[in-house]
C-alpha cells in the first residue's frame, strides 16, 4: 500500500476520567504489553509454538493542571478534607489495606483522513498507578505524570475499545 498524506494524523487529545482533566503535555499514549510464551523442543532450532498468556493495556499522559481534584485522580488519594486554614488538605500514605478506585478513562483525539471524524479510546475499568515524580521547579510548569492501568470488565467482556465516529 502506498503512503497517503491524508492518513497522517496531527493534533492533540483530551482525557476524561469522569471529568475533563484539563491541559496535558506530551500527548496521550496507549501502551499494549504482551507477555509471550515460546515453546521449543530438542532437535528443532526455532520456536515451534507461541501463545500470549497475558496482555496489559495502559494509558499514559502528563497533566499540566495540578489541581487538588486532578491530583486525587492521578494519585488515587482519598477525598480531600478541609484544613483549619480554610484550604484543602489531602491525606495520603495512611496505614491499612488500600483498594484502588476504579474509573472509566476516555481519550478523545483525531483520526487520519478528512478531519471529519474523531477517535475515542476507552478503558472500561482502570486504576491509577504511580506515573512518576511530581516536580515543582522555578520558572517551569508543574507536571503530574499519570498512568491508568486497564482491568478486564466482566459486564462488557473487554478491557476497552477504540471507536472512530463522526465529529
GIHU-V457678 format. One record per backbone hydrogen bond with DSSP energy under -1.0 kcal/mol. NH is the residue of the N-H (numbers start at 1). CO is the residue of the C=O. E is the energy in kcal/mol with one decimal. If there is no record, write none. Layout:
NH/CO/E + NH/CO/E
//
This chain:
7/4/-2.2 + 8/5/-1.6 + 14/108/-2.4 + 16/106/-2.9 + 17/19/-2.3 + 21/15/-2.3 + 25/62/-2.1 + 29/60/-3.0 + 31/58/-3.4 + 33/56/-2.5 + 35/54/-3.0 + 37/51/-2.6 + 39/49/-2.7 + 44/41/-1.6 + 48/39/-2.9 + 49/39/-1.2 + 51/37/-2.0 + 56/33/-2.9 + 58/31/-2.4 + 59/148/-2.4 + 60/29/-2.9 + 61/146/-2.1 + 63/144/-2.8 + 64/23/-2.7 + 67/65/-2.1 + 71/67/-2.5 + 72/68/-2.3 + 73/69/-1.4 + 74/70/-3.1 + 75/71/-2.6 + 77/72/-1.0 + 81/89/-2.4 + 83/87/-1.8 + 86/83/-1.6 + 89/81/-2.9 + 103/126/-2.6 + 105/123/-1.9 + 106/16/-2.6 + 107/121/-2.8 + 108/14/-2.8 + 109/119/-2.6 + 113/6/-3.1 + 118/165/-2.9 + 119/109/-2.1 + 120/163/-2.9 + 121/107/-2.2 + 122/161/-2.8 + 123/105/-2.6 + 124/159/-2.2 + 126/103/-1.7 + 127/149/-2.0 + 129/147/-2.6 + 140/137/-1.6 + 144/63/-2.5 + 146/61/-2.7 + 148/59/-2.8 + 149/127/-3.0 + 150/57/-3.1 + 151/125/-3.1 + 153/158/-2.7 + 157/153/-1.7 + 158/153/-1.1 + 161/122/-2.0 + 163/120/-2.8 + 165/118/-2.6 + 167/116/-3.5
//
